[in-house]
Amino acid sequence: MVRLPQNVIQFLAFDSKYPHSILSCLQSARENARSVQEMISREMWQQVNSFYFMVRKQLRNSYYCEARSFLRK
């Protein structure tokens, strides 16, 4: 694979097979939060869940310029 900036961003942010990508870490955080959902605040669960869905939405639209704007947020 050629190491173009868009490929690096895609790998580090959205590669579900790479355990340290943003998406993989967020999936783990969401799973952990879900397992203790009754012990955390509703607001915390909503924030984790909302962020998870925001990242997944970005994954569906992950063109280079959009991924760069996502990382700046």
Secondary structure as the mmCIF struct_conf table of DSSP 4:
data_model
#
loop_
_struct_conf.conf_type_id
_struct_conf.id
_struct_conf.beg_label_comp_id
_struct_conf.beg_label_asym_id
_struct_conf.beg_label_seq_id
_struct_conf.end_label_comp_id
_struct_conf.end_label_asym_id
_struct_conf.end_label_seq_id
HELX_RH_AL_P HELX_RH_AL_P1 PRO A 5 PHE A 14
TURN_TY1_P TURN_TY1_P1 SER A 16 LYS A 17
BEND BEND1 TYR A 18 TYR A 18
TURN_TY1_P TURN_TY1_P2 PRO A 19 HIS A 20
BEND BEND2 SER A 21 SER A 21
HELX_RH_AL_P HELX_RH_AL_P2 ILE A 22 SER A 35
TURN_TY1_P TURN_TY1_P3 VAL A 36 VAL A 36
HELX_RH_3T_P HELX_RH_3T_P1 GLN A 37 MET A 39
BEND BEND3 ILE A 40 ILE A 40
HELX_RH_AL_P HELX_RH_AL_P3 ARG A 42 ARG A 60
TURN_TY1_P TURN_TY1_P4 ASN A 61 ASN A 61
HELX_RH_AL_P HELX_RH_AL_P4 TYR A 64 ARG A 72
#
